[in-house]
Amino acid sequence: MVKINYQKHLDKIINGLADSDNIPHLLLHSCCAPCSSYVLEYLSQYFRITVLYYNPNISPDEEYRKRVAEQKRLIAQLPTKHPVAFIEGEYIPQDFYNAIKGLEHIPEGGERCFACYRLRLEYTAKLAKELGADFFTTTLSISPYKNAQKLNEIADELSQTYNIKALPSDFKKKEGYKRSIQLSAEYSLYRQDYCGCVFSKRESAQKNQ
């Protein structure tokens, strides 16, 4: 399989925006404040962003609430060229369990995670269409533990289904992940030690034993 440089595709889109007086609207799915930090700093130069916090995979409820609060705090404190708004999606954990049914035994990083990607990206694509946004994307690709190829493949498929443009992303490029760590320290952001679901929490605990 040919590896695609999604950052180059993103650079091309951004360069094309320089010829327009209109600032496009981006619906950005965020998995957490730390991962969104660099992405917001970077993309808010070129887009009006609405952050969508939709993560029904996160467990337990207290963890979810803590991450939502950190996301709101970062948006309030981070200086951006163009405005950043916030939407909290539905938090229905059963939607996550329905989406990954039969994949519970799959190790982290496999098909269970891909089903979770699709759940969150489809919600984002649908909402982007409803809002009349110009693009949608997710912060997930900034993580070295997330499959950027699969994320973009799913986003491209949903782009066709819902007739809404997917913004290509591999935000770990250009030292994006390193910058997210720096910004997390600068804003004293809560950095969790597991992705979010009960399965990732279990695997993280086993590795730390």
C-alpha positions in Angstrom: 0.0 0.0 0.0 1.3 3.4 -1.0 1.7 5.7 2.0 0.1 9.1 1.4 1.6 12.3 2.8 -1.6 13.9 4.2 0.3 16.9 5.4 1.3 17.8 1.8 -2.4 17.5 0.9 -3.3 19.8 3.7 -0.6 22.3 2.8 -2.0 22.5 -0.8 -5.5 23.3 0.6 -4.1 25.9 3.0 -2.1 27.5 0.2 -5.2 27.7 -1.9 -7.0 29.6 0.8 -4.6 32.5 0.5 -6.4 33.6 -2.7 -9.8 33.9 -1.0 -11.2 36.6 1.2 -13.6 34.1 2.9 -12.4 32.3 6.0 -13.7 28.8 5.7 -15.5 27.1 8.6 -14.0 23.9 10.0 -15.7 21.5 12.3 -12.9 19.9 14.3 -13.6 16.8 16.3 -11.4 16.8 19.4 -10.5 13.8 21.4 -8.9 15.8 24.2 -7.5 19.2 25.1 -3.8 18.2 24.8 -4.2 16.8 21.3 -6.3 19.8 20.2 -3.7 22.3 21.5 -1.3 22.3 18.5 -4.1 21.7 16.0 -6.0 24.8 17.2 -2.8 26.9 17.3 -2.0 25.8 13.7 -5.4 25.7 11.9 -7.0 28.7 13.6 -4.6 30.8 11.4 -6.6 29.7 8.3 -10.1 28.6 9.5 -13.0 29.6 11.7 -13.1 26.6 14.0 -15.9 24.9 15.9 -14.5 22.3 18.2 -16.8 19.3 18.5 -16.2 17.3 21.7 -17.9 13.9 20.9 -16.3 11.0 22.7 -18.8 8.4 24.0 -15.9 5.9 24.3 -14.6 7.7 27.4 -15.0 5.9 30.6 -15.9 6.5 33.4 -18.2 9.5 33.5 -15.9 11.4 35.8 -13.1 11.1 33.4 -15.3 12.3 30.5 -16.4 15.4 32.5 -12.8 16.2 33.4 -11.7 16.1 29.8 -14.6 18.2 28.7 -13.7 20.9 31.3 -10.1 20.9 30.1 -11.2 21.3 26.5 -13.3 24.3 27.4 -10.6 25.9 29.5 -8.0 25.6 26.7 -10.4 27.2 24.2 -11.0 30.1 26.6 -7.3 30.6 27.2 -5.5 29.9 23.9 -5.0 33.0 21.7 -6.1 32.4 18.1 -6.2 34.5 14.9 -9.7 33.5 14.1 -12.5 32.6 16.5 -13.0 29.2 18.0 -16.4 28.0 19.2 -17.3 24.8 21.1 -20.0 22.2 20.8 -20.4 19.2 23.2 -21.8 16.2 21.4 -24.0 13.6 23.0 -22.4 11.4 25.6 -24.1 8.0 25.3 -21.5 5.3 26.2 -23.8 2.6 24.8 -23.3 4.0 21.3 -19.6 3.2 21.7 -20.3 -0.4 23.0 -22.8 -0.9 20.1 -20.2 0.3 17.6 -17.4 -2.1 18.8 -19.6 -5.1 19.6 -17.8 -8.3 18.7 -14.4 -6.5 18.7 -13.9 -6.2 22.5 -11.0 -8.7 22.4 -9.1 -6.9 19.7 -5.9 -5.2 21.0 -5.5 -1.5 21.1 -4.7 0.0 17.6 -6.7 -2.6 15.7 -10.2 -3.0 14.3 -11.9 -2.0 17.6 -10.2 1.4 17.4 -11.1 1.7 13.7 -14.8 1.2 14.6 -14.4 3.9 17.2 -12.8 6.2 14.7 -15.7 5.7 12.4 -18.3 6.3 15.1 -16.8 9.7 16.0 -16.0 10.8 12.5 -19.5 9.9 11.2 -21.1 12.0 13.9 -18.7 14.8 13.0 -19.4 14.6 9.2 -23.2 14.6 9.8 -23.0 17.6 12.1 -20.6 19.5 9.7 -23.2 19.0 7.0 -26.0 20.3 9.2 -24.0 23.3 10.3 -23.0 24.2 6.7 -19.3 23.9 7.5 -16.8 23.9 4.7 -14.6 21.1 6.1 -14.5 18.5 8.9 -11.5 16.7 10.5 -10.3 15.3 13.8 -7.4 15.8 16.1 -6.8 12.1 16.5 -4.1 11.9 13.9 -1.7 13.9 16.1 -1.2 10.9 18.3 1.7 8.5 17.4 -0.6 5.7 18.6 -3.4 6.5 16.1 -3.5 5.3 12.5 -3.5 8.4 10.3 -4.0 6.4 7.1 -7.1 4.7 8.5 -8.5 8.0 9.9 -8.2 9.7 6.5 -9.6 6.7 4.6 -12.7 6.7 6.8 -13.0 10.5 6.6 -12.7 10.4 2.8 -15.5 7.8 2.6 -17.7 9.8 4.9 -17.0 12.9 2.8 -18.5 11.1 -0.2 -21.5 9.8 1.8 -22.5 13.1 3.4 -21.2 15.5 0.6 -19.0 17.4 3.0 -15.2 18.0 2.5 -12.8 16.1 4.7 -9.7 18.1 5.6 -6.7 15.7 5.3 -4.7 15.4 8.4 -1.6 13.9 10.0 -1.0 16.4 12.7 2.0 14.7 14.1 3.9 16.0 11.1 5.9 19.3 11.5 6.6 18.2 15.1 2.9 18.7 15.9 2.9 16.0 18.7 6.0 17.6 20.2 4.3 21.0 20.1 1.2 19.6 21.8 3.3 18.4 24.7 4.9 21.9 25.0 1.5 23.6 24.9 0.1 21.1 27.4 2.9 22.0 29.8 2.4 25.7 29.2 -1.4 25.6 29.9 -1.0 22.9 32.6 -3.4 20.6 30.8 -4.5 17.3 32.2 -2.8 14.6 30.1 -4.5 11.2 30.6 -2.5 8.0 30.6 -5.0 6.0 28.4 -7.0 6.8 25.3 -10.4 6.8 26.9 -12.3 3.5 26.8 -12.4 0.7 29.4 -10.3 -1.5 27.1 -7.5 1.0 26.7 -7.5 1.7 30.4 -7.1 -2.0 31.1 -4.2 -2.3 28.7 -2.5 0.7 30.1 -2.9 -0.7 33.6 -1.4 -4.0 32.5 1.6 -2.3 30.9 2.3 -0.3 34.0 2.2 -3.3 36.4 
